[in-house]
Amino acid sequence: MAGNTSSPGASVTSRVLALLGAFDEHHRALTLTELARRADVPVPTAHRLVAELVAGQALARVPSGEYVVGRRLWDVGLLAPVEAGLRRVAEPFLHDIHAATRATVHLAVRDGDEVLYLERMSGRASVPVVSQIGSTLPLHCTGVGKVLLAHAPSDVQAKVLRSPRRLTRYTITQPGLLQQQLQRVVRDGYATTTEEMTLGACSVAVPVWQRDEVVASIGVVVGSLKRDRSRMVAALQVAAQGIGRSLG
């Protein structure tokens, strides 16, 4: 929740930023009253500013009457140098993986203690996928997330391992077991999940290295990894190497 922006000296910019900052993974849709409370902005002020944000497509109002983040914010965010360059470089490689596997393909980066999806190419198979471009999900129960968590700073790992949330009955929530998995990810060069995020969906992912730093992860989501895991890992690793080389 934002700091005190209701004081008379608070600028319009700070109040707008506070309203936008009221949204997070657990608050994706908010009423006007909730927005005002979480941003610490008077309701009349929030009403005026939110109306302007909706008119500018920074926010959108859904049929329930709640407000959600608008498409324009995501479009602007994609202009950030790292994300824009990464998506542009990765796109042809992701198309190659998609053509070879017919699976849903992801490109993701770490955003704090969450995984942020920069690109998603949908597959033909009827595998449930909850990710969307611009959405964030927990690091510990997604393939791309586990890769990024395995290579994250120790303080990020410690925060996630303190209280990993259970999303399905297969989600790994024991810190010791999860730590062992992360060590295997570093050792083996890839991560897998089996119905840990969504029932009926398995994933495999690899890191994208830029020199000596993991800057992203690419992965696929399929119904089962029993037969084609090695083939998918190999395809992903070839693509990840190509992306890394192209990034310089």
N, C-alpha and C positions, 0 to 999 in steps of 0.2 A: 504494500500500500504506500502511496506517496506521502511525502512529508507535509508540513503545514503550508498549503497554498491558499488558505482562506484569509490570510492577513491582507490588510489594505494595500501593502506594498508589493504583493505578488503580481508579476507581469502576466499579460495575456498568454505569452509563450509558455511560461512555466505552468500555467493552468492547463493549457492544451496538452503539453507533454505529460502532465499528471493524469489527465483523462485517458490518454492513449496508454500510459503505463499501468492503468487499472486492470488491463487485460493480461492474463497469463494462462498457463496450461489448464488450471483448474477454474478459471473464470473467462471462458470464451464468449459467453453471451451475458450481458448485464442490462438491467433496467436502468432508467435514468437515475432513480434514487440510489441504486447500488453504485453506479458510476460516480455520482457526486460524493457518496460516503467514502468510497475507496480512494478517490482522488483528493479528498478533503477540500472540496469546492462547494460553495453554496448552490443549492438546487437551481435557483433562477439563473445563475451564471452558467452552470452546467447545461441547462436547457438551451441557452443561447449558443454556447460554443459547440455543443453536440449537433445542433441544427446546421451550423456552418460546416462542421466536419462531414456530415451526411451529404450536404450539397456538394462538397468537394470530393466525395467518394472515398474519403479517408475512413469513414465509418459507414455502416449500412444498417438499416432497421429491418428486422425479420418479421414475418407475420405474427409472431407471438408478442410483438411490441418491444422486444429486447434489441440491444445494439450489439453488433459484432464488428470486428476489424474489416475494413473495406479493401477492395482489390488494389486501390491506388498505393496503399502503404507497402504492399508486397512488391508491386512493380517498381516503386522507388528503391526499396531495399535491395532489389536485384542489381541496381546500378552501383552498389558498393564494389570497389575494385576486386576484392578477393572473390566474392560470390559470382560476379559477372564474368570474370576471367575464367574461373573454374568451370562454370556451366558451359561456357562457349567452347573451351578446350575439350571437356569431357563428352559433349553431346555425340560426336561421331562414334566414339568408342562405346558409349552406352547403346547406341543404335545397333552396333555390331553384336553386342551381347544379347540384346533383345531378339535380333534376327536368328541368332544361333540357338537360343534357349526357349524362346516364346514365353518366357517368364516375366513377371513384373520386375523391373530393374530400378534400383534406387541409387541416387548420389546424395550423400549427406555429410554434414560437418557437425562438430561439437559446438553447442551453444550453452556455455556454463556446464550445468550437470544434466543437460538434455541433448537429444540428437535432433538437429534441424534438417528437414528434407528439402534439398534444393531442386531435385528433379525426380520425376517418377514416370516411367514408361510402362503402361499397363500390358499385361499378358493376356493371352486368349483363355488360359485355364481359369476355371471358376474357383480361384483361391481367394479367401477373404483378406483384404488389405485395408487397414485403417489409416494408413499414411496418406497425406495430401501434400502437394507442393506448398511449402511455407509452414507446414505444421511441425510441431515438436512432439517427441515421445520419450519415454524413459530410456536411458542408456543401457540399463542392465538386462533388458529382455528383448532387444532387437539385434539382428545380426550386425548391421552397420554400427549400432550403438555400442555393442560389446567391443568391436574393433577400436572405436574411438576411446572408449573407457580404458581399454588395456594400455593405450598409449597416452593417457591423460596424466597430468601432474598428480602427485601423490595426495594432495589435499582434495582434489576432485574425487579421486577414487575413495578416499576415506569418507567423504560426505555421502556418496552413493551407497557404500557398503554398510553405513550405519543403519539404514532403514530402507532397504529395497522393497518397493511395493509389489504386492501379488496381483497380477492381472488375470491370470488363469491358474488352474490347479497345477500347471506344469512350470510356472514361473519359478526361477531359482531365487530364493530369498534368504538362504543361509549364507552369511557373509564369508565363512571359510570356504565353502564350495564354490561360491562365485569368484573368490580370489584365485582359487586353483584354475578355474576356467580362463580367467584373464591371463594367467601365466602361460597357459597352453596356447592362447591366441598369439601372444608374443613369440612363443617358441615355434608354432606351426605356420604362422603367417596368415591365418584365416580364423573366422568365428562362425559358429552355427547356432541356430535356435530351433527348437521343436515345440511348436504350439505354446510358446512362452508369452507371446504378445496377444495372439488371437488363435482360438481353436481352429484346427484345420490348416494352419499356415506354418511352414518351416522356412528358414532362411539361411543363406550362407553369404559371407561378406569378407572383403579383404581391404587392407589399408592402401591409400594413395600416398606415396612418399614424394616430397619435394626436397631434394638433397637429403638431409638427415632428420627431417621432421615429417610426421604424419599430418597431412593437411586435410584429408577427407577420407571417406570410405565409400566403396561401391559394393552393391549386393543384389541378390535376386531373392524373390519370394516364390516358393513352389508348394505343392501339396505334400511332397515327400522328398527326402534326400537319400533314400536307401539305394537307389540305382545310379544316379547321375552326379553325386556329390563331387567326385574327383574331376569329372569333365567340367563342371561348373566352376570349381575352384581354379582350374587351369585357365579357363576363358576369362575369368575375372582378373587373375593375376597378370595375364598378358595385357588386358585393357588398362589395368592400374599402372603398369610400367609405361605404357604408351602415354597415358595422361601425365604421369610424373615427368617424363622426358619433355613433353610439350610445354609443361609449366616452367621448365628450366631449373 
